[in-house]
Amino acid sequence: MLEFTEVDRFIPSSRGFVGRPPKDRVALARAFVAKAVLDLPTTEALIERLQVDRALCRICGFERFKHLPDASRFSRAFAEFSDQNLPARVHEALIRSQLGDQLIGHIARDATEIEAREKPASKAKAEPAAEVEAEPAAPKKRGRPRKGEERAKEPKEPTVVERQVTQSLEQNLRELPTACDVGTKKNSKGFKESWVGYKLHIDTADGDIPVSAILTSASVHDSQVAIPLMQQTSARITYLYDLADAAYCSEVIREETRRQGRVPLIDHNPRRGEKRPFAPHEAERYKIRSQAERTNSLLKDNHGGRHVRVRGAPKVYTHLMFGILVIAAEQILRLLQ
């Protein structure tokens, strides 16, 4: 796994800087990859495993140190990797090198809840507007307009999805809220469930390979991340079909998909009118969307998705992206073998 992902190439060199060089950063980065591979719940568990497993200690590169780093050094290194966005950059480079020149058939888009051990951020209260003496506005006429009478219509503000189509990926990512808050969704049995934390939105390619991931607040609706995910994935790979459930039912998303030369297979939301079924060939392709569910399950059950011990969106995203990196590398290696 370490040889395939080449994490060492993305550790910045400390040559030329003032102070003692952090010689153990490469070994610590490799250790965090091992933590995601072995699904160890805490950093203390990782240190205990390194103390008894000489082979793992040697693979990570700690055999040349007299003593293993303590938990505080692991914590400082993790904060540095979070500032550098290390696992996300390694994952992007892996996807571009392995899938960038391939034609991918389907991208399955979905979001999964991430429970966090922190309090939800308090919403800022709107400050009362300063009293300003202004001319009273003309009262609006009530009722229907008379025959031949035309009334001025107030222009509607564009929705979040409509605004995202005209913006770049960087602008869209900046506008997405990332604070910890409360999210609610319906489970498979139709009952509502709530959690405190975040949402991880993932694009999964054929072969159960996650190619893009964006972290938002738990209360963000799935459809508000469809356009940024589409922009991020399109910059990395070439694919043909967008598969998504009814949470992404929007004509704006469908039209943007067609404009980029792909086919949208998005389940229709019955709340927007009578449910429109797929054509037989579309229904057969839509079954491939289960690859998104398998990726969510792999992340939570095998690679640290249920063991979020850090706080703050940047560190939570870094922790999860180590798991996404491992899943992508494992699935690509499985296909190559």
N, C-alpha and C positions, 0 to 999 in steps of 0.2 A: 504494500500500500504506500509506504513512504517513498520507495523508488519510483512508483508510477506517478504520484502527485507532485514530487519534487518540491516539497515545502521549503527546503533549504535555500532555493534560488530566490525566494521572496523575503528573506530576512535581511534588512538593511545592514550594511557594514558600518562599524563604529570607527573605522580608521580615519584619523584626522580630527576627531572630536576630543574635547578636554575631559579629563577624568578617567576613571578605571573602565576599561572596555568590558561590556557585558558578554563574556565568552560563552555563557551557558544559554543564550537565547535560541540557538539552533536546536539544542537538546530539549529545551522546554517546549518549543513549538512541536517537535516530534512527539513529545510526551502527551500533549493535548490531542494530537491525532490518535495516539494509542488509547487515550481515555475514551474517545468517541467510538473507536473500533470495539473496545472491550465493554462498552456501556457501563463504565464505572460511575457511580452516582455523585461522588464528591472528590475534591482534590486530595483530601486525606486518604481516601481509599486508593487513589492513584499512587501516592507516596508509599503507602504500605505495600502495594503490589510491586513497586520498583525495588523496595528493600529486600523482598524475598525472591524475586524473579530476576536472576542474573542475566538471562538471555534478553529479557525485555529491557533491562537497564543498559545492556551493551548495544542493543538495536537503537535505542533513543540517543545514545552517545554520552552516557554519564559515567562510563568506566574510567575516563581520564580524570575524574574529579575525586578528591579524597572523601567528600561527604555529599550526599544528595542535598539539593536545595530544600529549604523549609517551605512551609505553606505560604509565608509572607512573600517570598521571592516568586513563587508560582503566581500569586495574586498580582504582583507588580508587572510580571511579564504578560499576564493575560490582559491587563489594562493597556499595555503597549500594543499588543496584537489587536485589541479592539480599536485603538486610535488609528492604527495602520490599515484596518479593515482586511487583515491578513487572510482568513479563510475564504472570504468572498472573492478576493483577487486570485487566489490559487484555484478556486472552483471555476471562475470565469476563464482562466487560462487553460484549464483542463478541457472544458467544453469546446472552446475555440480550436484547440489543437486536435481533438479527437473527432468532433462532429462538425466543425466549421465548413469542411469541404464535402459534407454528405447532404443528401436530400432526405429530410425526415418527413414521414407521412403525417403523423398526428401529434398534436400538443394537447394534453388534458390539463385543464386549469381548475384549481380548487384551493380552498383555504382550510386551515385546521386551527383549532383553539390551542393556545399555549398558556398554561396556568403559571402564574408567577407568585413569588413569596414577597410581595410588597403591597403597600396600600395604594388604592386607586387615586390618581391625581385629582385634586379638588378642582372643580370647574370655576373659572374666574367669573365673578359676578359682574354684570354690565353696570358701569357707572352711570348715574343719572346725568342726562344731558344738561348742559348749562342753559339757564333760561335766557333766551334771546328774544327781544321784542321784534316781531315780524308781522307783516301784513297778514290778516286772516285769509286763509285759502277759500276760494269760491266753493260753496257747498255743491256736492255732487247730486245730480238729479237721480231720483229713485225711479224704479220701474223700467219697463221696456222703452226704447226710443220710439218716437213717432215715425210714421211712414215718411221716408225721405230724409229723416234727421240722422246726421252722422255725429257720433261722439268720439272724442279723442281717446285712443286706447293706450294705457300705460305699457311701455315696453317691458317684456318679461326678461328677467336676468337669466343668463345661460346656466344650466345645471352643471354639477361638477364634471360629469362625463363629457358633456358638450364642450366645456372649457378645456378639458384635457386633450381633446383631439387637436387643438390649435397650439399646444404648448410642447416644449421639448421634454425629454425624460427627466432631466435634472429639475426642471420647474415642477413637474408633476410629483416627483419624489419629495421635494421640499414642502409641498402643500399637504401631503398626507400626514395626519396626526400619528404620533408614535408614543404618546404618553400611556402609561398603564391605566386602564379603566375597566369597566364592567361590560362584558359582552353577553348576549343572549341569542340562542338559536333553538330550532326544533330538532330533536333527535329522530332516529329512524322510526320510532313508535309514535311520533306526533306530539310528544311532550316537550315543553320548554325547559331548557337548561341554561344556567348562568355560570359564569366564571370570572375571576379577576385576573387580568393579565393582558395578553396580546393575541394577535392573529398572524400566522405565517401563511402567506399566499405563494403557491408553488406552481410552476409550469413543468409538467413531466412529459418527456418525449417517449417514443416507442422504445421498449426495452426497460421501462421503469427507471429512466435516467432523469433526475431533476436538473433542469438547465437554467432556471431562474428562480429567485426567491426574494420576497419583499416582506418586511415586518411592519405591521401597523398596530394601532390601538385595537382593543378587542371590539369596540363599538363600530368600527368602520365597516360599511357594507361591502360585500364582495365585489359588486359591480364597479365601485370606485377605484379598484386596483386593476381592473381588466386592461385598460389602455396602457398604464405604465408597464405591466407585465408583458404586454404585446410588444411594446417598444424595446424592452430589454431583451426579450427572446429573439426578436427579429434582427437585432444587432449581432447576435452570436451564431445563429443557425438559420437555415432555409427550410421551411416546412410548408405543408399544404392545407391542413385542416385544423381548425380551432374547435375543441370539444369542451363544453361547459354545461353546468346544470341550470335550473331555472333561476337561480340567484343572479345570473348574468344576462337575463332576458332584457335586452334593450336594443332598439333599432339603431341607435347611434353606434353601439359596439358592433352590430352586424354590418352596418355600412362601412365602418372603418376597416373591418376585416376584409370585406370585398374590395375596398379601395387599394389595399396592400396586396391584392392578388391571391387571396386565400378563400377557403370555403368555411363559413361559420355553421357549426352544428351545435346550436344552443337550444336547450329544452325550453319550451314555451311556458310562461307563467300563467296559470289559469286566472289569476287575479286581473290580468290585462285583457280579459275577454275570453271567448271560447278557446279551449286548449286545442292547438293545432298539432296533430300527430306528425311524426317523421314519415318520409317515404320509406319503403322497405329497404332500399340500399343505404339510406341515411341511418335508419334504426340499427342496421348491422354494424355500421362504422361507429355509432355512438356507444356500442357496448365496450369499445376500447377505452372509454373514459375510466374504467375501473383501475387503470394503472395509476391514476392520481390517488385513489384510496390506498393502494398498496404502498406508495411512497410515504404517505402520511403514517401508515402503520409501521413501516420500517423505521422511520425517524423516532416515533414515540416508544416503540417496544424494544428496539435494538441499539439505538444510537443517541440516547441522551435527551430525547424530546420531553420526557416526563421528569427529568432531573435538573430543572432550572433552579440553580442556587444563587445566581448573580442578580443584580438589580440594575435597572435602567435599560432603555431600549438598545443602545449600542452594544452593551455587554451581552444582553440576551440574544441579540442577532448574531454576535460572534460565536457564542456557545452553540446556537442552532446550526450555524453555517459549517462548523466543524463536522456535525453529523451529516449535513447535506453533501459536503465534500466526500465523506467516506462512502455514502450511498452511491453517489455518481461514479466514483472510482470502482467500487465493487461491481456495479452493474455493467460498466464498460469492460472490465476485465473478464466478467462472466461471458459476455458476448464474444470477446476476442478469443477466449479459450474454446 
